[in-house]
Amino acid sequence: MSFRVLGPLSVGVDGAEVAPPRSPVLQGLLGVLLIGRGEPLSADRLAELVWADRAWETSRQSVHVGVSRLRKWLASLDAGRPDRTEISYRDGYLFHHAADRSDLGRFRALTEEAGSLTEPARRYRALSSAFAERKGPLLAGLPRIDRDDPLVRGLEEEIRRAGMDLAAAALAAGSPDGAVAAVTALTEEFPFDEPLHAALMDLLAAGGRRAEALRVYRRLGERLDAELGVEPSERARRAHMRALSADQAEPDESGEPGPAAEPPAPPPAQLPPDIPDFTGRTIEVAELAERLIGGVGTGRHRSVAVATVAGMGGVGKTTVAVHVAHQIANFFPDGQLYANLHGDSASPAEPGEVLGRFLRTLGMPGTGIPPSLDERVALYRSRLAGRRILVVLDNAARESQVRPLLPGTPDAAVLVTSRNALLGLEGAKPLELDVLPSTQAVELITSIVGEQRVAAEPGVAVEIARLCGHVPLAVRIAAARLLGRGHWTLSHLADILREERRRLDELVAGDLEVRAGFAMSYRLLPAPAQRAFRMTGLLDAPDFAGWTVAALLDVPELDARRQLETLVDAHLVTVAGVDETGEIRYRLHDLLRLYARELAERDDTEAERTAALRRALGGWLALAEQAAEHVPGPCYALMHGPAERWTPPGGGRPPADPMAWFAAERAALVAAVGQAVDLGLADHAWDLAASMERYCDVRALYDDWRRMHERALGLCERTGNRRGEAVLLRGLLEVITWTSPAGPGPAMTRMRTMAARLLDLFTELDDPVGMADAMVAMVWGRVADGAEREAFDLAERALRVARDAGYESGQARALHVTAVVHGEGNPRPARECLERALVIAERVGNPRFIATIVQFLGAARALCGDFVGGRALLDESVAMARRLDDRYLETFSLLYLSKLFVATGDERARPTLDLALAYSQAGNFRHHLADALGVLGELNLAEGDLPGAVASLERSVQVWRTRGWIPFLARALRTLGDAYSAGGEHDAARASWTEARELFQRIDDAEGGSSVEERLRSRDMIG
């Protein structure tokens, strides 16, 4: 099967022409896919190309249906053929066919061959053969083609350039008549193309057809005057003069005929000066240069190369663009045009006015410049045809302002800067310019103020860059202030900039001002987007989802997202990425946040600002409250307060994946708690912090947990919010007892004191659920003291209170802690309590608490002598912990597995213990750490490694002292004495045993005390 597009669309099968599809849509689709040149064409692009002025109302489904029908039509012609054509889809539709099966493929192959030839006659023959493939204009007669599209326009320009090359080759080979027909056809297709007409005049004159050459010039002049109101260009006039004198010239360096009889006008050089202290941006500069010059002179560019640089105000878009333009200027010997389009002003430059300036620069007299925009565009592109010229369009407002300023020649390149993304600019390759990396920001400071001052305070230079948000303009202003005040130290400037409320006031130097740059972007926003920007700036959260802005504005989420996208396009808000739930997250640069808050304080009342923040906090609380119900954290009851929740108009939806939601919102929630505290909103603060407890526990985020609770608890204590104080104290007691660094005094002593206070608070609130939780906490404290009888009494009370309140989780926790009171020395009743607790835990359905009971039950069974059953339960609990990604749970199970392996002589004891130790140290699980060190010491002692045993046991004792767990400390001291004794350190052994004896006596452990007495009376010690 073969295809023709250089002329009317035609299809051939076995050398016979067949009728193309009858549908104009299918003809258009076939035509544009054939000229696609290996570029996948998306459904949207095909709609623009084929449906043209109706593209906006053409659905993607219509395009897909059209391509499907085209595939069927092609298949009907392809049946049974080995070289079948194919339309594939990957990032767009692509038509696969052998290059030599289309006239365009053959045309390209021949023009590329000609480009590699230097001998004029051979070059001329190759180009003549290429133009023999042409039967008329590209896809002639197809009405459903957008001929202004860069794809079509670029291919037509490629053919036009080949025509110019043909004319030059024909003249060089002495065969001008052979190119006349092809070039004449091109002048009919491009009636205003003056270089083509000049080439035709040279061909005719060289062939002795001077009268025809003069007619060509006369018709061109009449057409330009009638249609555009201008005279022929200097190039056309020179060809006319040559025809009059029959003085044919040699081709110029570009291969095009027409050397000047007089000196040509100098090429434009309008670039602003480069920045002398330009710093960094190596990757961005290289990327832009590659986009603009990567195909210059190689034929890779089939249409004009367009690159856009976008970014927030002050990020250095113009600086980078001008620097790049100077770096690549030598690739564009025909000049560089520059225009500031004033896109950040209330009156952006009109394209027609810019074109007028460009045309005058290109040699057009003012009287020759046509009045209409379309005429100016046509003349501008004619003037630039065949020229290697760089156009820099700075500070563009929108795509429609840029399009008329794009040349039509593929040898030109355009570099555009804008505060907006300009995503609709066809064929443009965008570069989003971000702030400088810290090192480059410091380099910029150094290049301005000098190495000596920065070397004296290098850390402060880094801080100044950070306080400037690494925004190039802000960094430059800060450095300029230092330069202008030689008596200032860097520390002095850093002190000034640390004051947030005055930072933007200080970032001013001469006519440079950070605030002014932001104001330009803000001023151009519609009013709803301006309000969204102001309200978003009120948040302390480092990033946020679209629904958060909906809460701030009290509008549906879809409306908020529209405003956010407007802000993103204006580079006032940045897309931070996609979070774990699939939501887009947004963020404000630090300096933009300060500016937004300034505006909010100016334009919005305090009541309006506070109401917006209350809604945002209420939105977080509503979702966190729902999500926490499904997080397998601590088994105590979730408690909430009266803070007002916010849900979107029309109702909200709970998080589909609670753990993923908490992961996505974690940093925002931590910041929200802090902001609620700063605003004095105690009910919001404590409820948000409490709602995070389960997630923080499962994900081992103990620092976040502790800091949130401590801040919110302080507010509740100051404001007399007893319920908040009680709920936060309960969570704080949990985290600082089991997973926090050593604090003042033994951990279990602090727990006992805090638990007693907790019971008082919940008793005051008449809350039996909280009272049961407090009693369970008190049991742990009494167990640590070795007060077994008091611990049993408290556990029984907790069970009774929980049962009377219908609090099943409390009952399970009371049974669990009762088993702990029985301890390792009395495992059978402990096992019975745990079996009862497991039944309740499974009914409640908290996976984490189920895993906790299973691991304790495994330990109890092993201590009862059921090693197989105990091992199975401990293995199961390890698997459960890993499924929950809960390292604390896993560590406990590994610890008791290692104890079981030691007891049974299993060689897996040490590697299992090593893993438990590693997890304990990494997670700061100090109870597990002390226990694991003790097991390691016993294992080392049994294996004869006395130094290793002593080292591990000494550290175990040290950690148990910080825990304040008397029974464990006494046992560790006893084993440490054994290790000292085995090593011959009898004084140290006696001291350890003596302290152990005192502790056993204090907790009324007769068996433990007698075991130490026997050691003290041993023969070695007597001797």
Protein Blocks (a to p, Z undefined) as FASTA:
>chain_A
ZZdfbbcddddeehiacdddfblklmmmmmmmmmnnopacdfklmmmmmnmmmmmmpcfk
lmmmmmmmmmmmmmmmmgopakbccdddehiacddddfklpfklmmmmmmmmmmmpcblk
lmmmmmmmmmmmpgbdehihiabbcfkbfklmmmmmmmmmmmmmmmmmmmmnopaklmmm
mmmmmmmmmmmlmklmmmmmmmmmmnopamlmmmmmmmmmmmmmmmnopacdfklmmmmm
mmmnopacdddfkopahiafbdcdddddfbccddfkbgejllmmmmmmmmmmmmgonlma
mbdcdddddddehilmmmmmmmmmmmmmmmmmnbpcdddehlmbmbdcdfklmmmmmmmm
nopafklpcfbfklmmmmmmmmmgopacddddehifbfklmmmmpcfbfkbccddddfbf
olmlghiacdddddddfklmmmmmmmmnopklmmmmmmlmmmmmmmnoopaklmmmmmmm
mmmmmmbcfklmmmmmmmmmlmmmmmcghjbcfklmmmmmmmmpcfklmmmmmmmmmpmb
fbdcfklmmmmnopafklmmmmmmmmmmnopaccfbjcfkopacddddfklmmmmmmmmm
mmpcfklmmmmmmmmmmmmmmmmmmmmmmcccdfbdcdddfbdcdddehiaaddfblmlm
mmmmmmmmmmmmmmmmmnopaklmmmmmmmmmmmmmmnopaklmmmmmmmmmmmmmmnop
aklmmmmmmmmmmmmmmmpccdehjfklmmmmmmmmmmmmmmmnopaklmmmmmmmmmmm
mmmnopaklmmmmmmmmmmmmmmnopaklmmmmmmmmmmmnommlmmlmmmmmmmmmmmm
mmnopaklmmmmmmmmmmmmmmnopamlmmmmmmmmmmmmmmnopaklmmmmmmmmmmmm
mmnopaklmmmmmmmmmmmmmnopaklmmmmmmmmmmmmmmnopaklmmmmmmmmmmmmm
mnopaklmmmmmmmmmmmmmmnopaklmmmmmmmmmmmmmmnopaklmmmmmmmmmpmkl
mZZ
